[in-house]
C-alpha cells in the first residue's frame, strides 16, 4: 500500500508548527480544520493555501470547523 502523502513545502515556521502538533502527513492535516491550523504560530494563509491545493490533489480536505 502507498504511504500517506508527505507534507508539501510550506515554509520552515509552518512546517515546525505542524511537526510540533505531530502532524507529519496530509492525512494528519486533514484531521484539523483550517481555523485550528491557522491558530498555530507560524501557520499563515499561504501555508493553508498550499496545503489546501495538495489535499485536493490527494482527494482529501480540511476537517469542517465548528
C-alpha positions as CSV (number, residue, x, y, z in Angstrom):
1,X,0.0,0.0,0.0
2,X,1.1,3.6,-0.6
3,X,2.3,5.5,2.3
4,X,0.3,8.7,3.1
5,X,1.4,11.7,1.1
6,X,4.1,13.7,2.7
7,X,3.7,17.3,3.6
8,X,4.4,19.8,0.8
9,X,7.0,22.6,1.2
10,X,5.1,25.3,3.2
11,X,8.0,27.1,4.8
12,X,10.1,26.3,7.9
13,X,7.9,28.1,10.5
14,X,4.7,26.4,9.3
15,X,6.5,23.0,9.0
16,X,7.8,23.3,12.5
17,X,4.4,24.2,13.9
18,X,2.8,21.2,12.2
19,X,5.6,18.9,13.5
20,X,5.1,20.2,17.0
21,X,1.5,19.1,16.8
22,X,2.5,15.7,15.5
23,X,1.2,16.4,12.0
24,X,3.6,14.7,9.6
25,X,1.4,13.9,6.6
26,X,-1.5,15.2,4.6
27,X,-3.8,12.7,6.3
28,X,-2.8,14.4,9.6
29,X,-3.6,17.8,8.1
30,X,-7.0,16.6,7.0
31,X,-7.8,15.8,10.7
32,X,-7.7,19.5,11.5
33,X,-9.8,22.5,10.4
34,X,-8.3,25.5,8.7
35,X,-9.0,27.6,11.8
36,X,-7.2,25.1,14.0
37,X,-4.1,25.2,11.8
38,X,-4.2,29.0,11.4
39,X,-4.2,29.3,15.2
40,X,-0.8,27.6,15.3
41,X,2.1,30.1,15.5
42,X,3.9,30.0,12.1
43,X,1.0,28.8,10.0
44,X,-0.5,31.5,7.8
45,X,-2.8,32.0,4.8
46,X,0.0,31.0,2.3
47,X,0.6,27.7,4.1
48,X,-3.1,27.0,4.3
49,X,-3.5,27.7,0.5
50,X,-0.6,25.3,-0.3
51,X,-2.0,22.6,2.0
52,X,-5.5,23.0,0.5
53,X,-4.1,22.5,-3.0
54,X,-2.3,19.4,-2.0
55,X,-5.2,18.0,0.0
56,X,-7.5,18.5,-3.0
57,X,-5.0,16.7,-5.3
58,X,-4.9,13.8,-2.8
59,X,-8.7,13.6,-2.6
60,X,-8.6,15.0,1.0
61,X,-9.9,18.2,2.6
62,X,-9.6,20.1,5.9
63,X,-11.9,18.9,8.7
64,X,-15.0,21.0,8.9
65,X,-14.7,23.7,11.6
66,X,-17.4,24.1,14.2
